[in-house]
């Protein structure tokens, strides 16, 4: 299962799995940096050398199929590329996706956005999506093994409200939720990774990482690899 397919992610994905070995996709929201490569994936599945690939489920906010169709052009998807997927509309609550138990909550962003809690085999990972401050995050993350939190901002005056977290806020949520490991992601270019780590560590004394490409996290180990 792939969570979010922003610009450039489809190429990177093929370093880790076969192009047609993906069984399902979840989209946290419909901003381009989280979903636009789903369109490229629809082209790949439609024009595979082995013929059109069977549809796989895509779980996303309301309007996901229409959003992907409009990427093709102003008249929508006249090639039927969106038929490469089965569209499932997300809602807060619980569902099963393959072997995963999934809990979802709306979070605080300018468009409909979901945070996810994925559980399997006694382990759990929580991903915030993009969000500003909201009590939904620490509630969803309570006791999670891994807490993958956006941390787009550093503490400074004049930050826009209701759009992104600071690293310090991510650390505070991780501490309140009692998570096993905090991983900061969605850092903004130009912001110091060291500063983000320091801000988060000031609020969360546990295991702390900055997300990097190709990272593998094994819950319960001393470090990611």
N, C-alpha and C positions, 0 to 999 in steps of 0.2 A: 504494500500500500504506500502511495506517495502522498505527502501532505504539502499542498501548495506547489504550483508550477509557474513561478515568475520568469521574467525575461532572462534567458540564458541557461535556465535550469535543465532543459531537455537534453542539451549536449552534455552537460556535466553528469546527468543521471546515468548515461550510458557507460561511464567508468565503473559503475557499481552493479548494474543489472542489465539484462538484455532489453532492447527497446520494446519488445512485445511480451516481456515477462511480468509486467505490472498487472495486477488483478483489480485494483481500484484506486481512485484518486479522491482526496478530500480537499476542498478549497475553503479556507477560512473566510475570505471575502473577495470582492470583485475589483479591487484596485489592481492595476496592470502588473505591478511588481510581485503579485501573488498568484496571478492566474493566466497571464497572456500566452505562455508557452503551451497551454492546453490546446490552443488553436493549431500550433505547429504539430502537436502530437496527433491531432485529428487528421491532418494531412498525411503524416507518416502512416497512420493506421489505414487510411483510405487507399493509399497508393503503395502498399507493401509489395515487394517483388513476388511474394507468395500469394498475392491477391488481398482484397480487403479483409482486415482482421475483424473478428467478432466484437460486437460492442462490449465494453466493460462499464461498470457503474462509476459515475462521477457524482459525488455528494457535495452540494454547494448551496449558497443562499438562494432565495427566490430570484428567478431571472437569469440564472447562470447560462442556460442554453441560448437565450436571446443575446446575452452579452458576447458569447463566443461567435454567434452568427454575424453580429455587426462588425467584428474584426475582419471578416471576409470582405465586407464592403457595405455601402449604404443600403443596398437592396437585400441584405441578409445573406443567408447561406444557400445560394442557388445551386451549389454542387452537392448539397446534402452531407457536408462533412460532419455536421453535428450528429448524424445518425451513427457515427462510430462509437457513440457513448449511450448509456442508459442514464437518464438524468434523475437524480434523487434530491428532493428539496429538504434541506436541514431545518431542524427546529430544536429549541432547547429541550433537554431531556436525555433519554438513553436510547441506544440502538446497538445492534450487533452488526459488525462488518467483518465477514470472514471469521477468523478466530478471535477477534478483538471485541471486548466490551467497551463501548464508547459513551462517555457522558459529554454533553455540550452545554455551553452557556453563552448567552449574548454578552459581549463586552463593549467597551466605550470607545467607539470610533465613528467617523462621520458617515460611513455606510454600514449596513448590516454586517456584523462581524462575529465570528464564533471563536471561542476557545475550546480546546478539546482535552479530554482525559482518556487516554488509551490504556487499557488494562488487559493483561494476558499472562497466564502462568504465575500469578501472584506478584507480578511487577506492574508498575504504572508510570506513564510519562504524561505530563501535562504541557501543552503548548498554548501560549496565550493568544496567538495571532497578533494583530496590531490592536493596541488598546491604550487608552488613558486610564486614570485611576478608577477603579471599580471594585466593590466588595465581591463581585463574582469571581475574581481571580484567586484570592486566597482561599475562598470556600471550595472552588474546584480543585485546587492544588493540595488540599489538606492531606498530609502523609504520603505524598507522591515520592517515588524513588528518584525521578528526574523531573526537574522543573525548567523547561525551555522557555525563557521569558524574553520578550522584546525589551530593549533598553536603548531606544533611539536617542534619548536626550541625556545630557549631563546637567547637573544642577546649575542653574543660572537664572538671573531675573528675566521676566518677560516671556517665559515659555508659553506657547499656545495651549489652552486647556483642552481636555477631552480628545486627545489624538494619540499620544505616545507616553510611555513611562520613562522616567529617568532610571539610571542604573541603581541609584539609591532606593528608589521606590520598589524596583524589582527585588533588591535585597531584603527590604522590609517585608514584602509579601512572602518571600521564601522563608524568612524567619518565623513569621506568624503561622505559616502553613506547616512548618516542621518537615520540610522536604529533605531528601537525602542528598541531593546535589542540585545546584543552581548552574544553569548554562545560559549565558547572556547571548542574545542574537539581535539581528536587525540594527546593529550599531551604525551610526551615520558616518560616512567618510569625512575625515577632518577632525572627528572627535578622538581623543587619545584612548586607546584600548586600556592602557595602564590606569588612566583616570577612571574609566568605567569600572574596572576591576576594583580599584580602591574604594570608590563610592559604594559599590555593592557589598564589599567586604566589611565596610563600616557598619552595615546593618545585618549581615548574614555571616556568622562565624564558621559555617560548614564548608564542605567541598564546593569549589567555585571554578568554573571554566568560562572561557570565551569561545563561542562556536567558530570552528574553522572548517573549510571544505575537506571532506573525506573523514571527518571525525567519527569514531566509533566509541560509544559510551557503554560500559559494562557496569550496571548498578552493583554497588557493594565493593567495588575495587577502589584503590587509592587514587587512581588517575585515569583520565580518558586516554584513548590511543587513536 
